[in-house]
């Protein structure tokens, strides 16, 4: 059997990202935490000193002040904190007040360190510190949104990167950064940002509403799509090794992602990494068994391993692997039809499934039944059987179906039904 070369057009491009990258903030602004004067620390919190009461008073006045008045009171609070820390540097009240004042002044590094020190000294403060961090994060994130809306993408990126660096438990700034960097052509930067968005999703609390959980799953899906799109762009630029690494990562994060599997196999083929290609191409065939290119990929994985063994003088192994290549070639010849160009378009309550079949072993006009499984962003699976009339060899026929689905779907697999 001769070596068959796959055309570059076989690369499956990832779905385009939304034109508007601003990922809506899906939470209510947290309430201001209780006064530091009300805090207890497992019964060991030091008494509220005159410095602590004075700092709290300045913080309270900063909340209602306007303009430069806010800065004045935040700086006044820091002055009282410094006096208090001089007397008792281990008093968590002072570190908590310092954190709030620094954040009010936009001094994120100092504020974050002070809040961390407060929690270190008194772990019970974590529930108070968390809203302070989230409020600062929300301010930065919104400033990024405002800058983006005004057409200042550089300013938006700066604010979102600040927000993500300060508080890494929300995916929104990482996701937005990924989309803007992708639009700018910074593929590696965008992929890294989408990766950070996925990491942030993993840090969110598990106990949440069904609506919020669905929103998180949708964010995860579009972040993975962004990574896949980045890998496809690198592939098209002949940056094969980094593209392969991205495709491999996406498959590891989402085993149902057929496009990532296909692109991963194709990149290994182009890299001539035949041993690695074998299991990847075999896995692709399990979810896309009527794909002609998937058969070709697996055939070539065996063929070139056989050639390498023969060159190394291992005739027995070369012949053993060659027989496996022949088995793949025979299976390909017996496929009734080939399936290609499968596309999914989400709509309210359903997903449009389209594609085409090409004639192969089945006689023209033979009914062929294919059961598709569509995978939703929330883990749902929706099955639908498509029946097509096999076209003559060398001819193609289109198919389409509306598959009822209660959530957006992102990928598919299918199997040939008997009869």
Helices and strands as residue ranges (DSSP letters): G 8-10, G 36-38, H 50-64, H 68-87, H 92-104, H 108-121, G 123-125, H 126-149, H 153-166, H 172-183, H 187-203, H 210-236, H 240-253, H 258-271, H 274-287, H 292-311, H 315-334, E 337-347, E 350-359, E 367-376, E 381-389, E 396-404, E 409-416
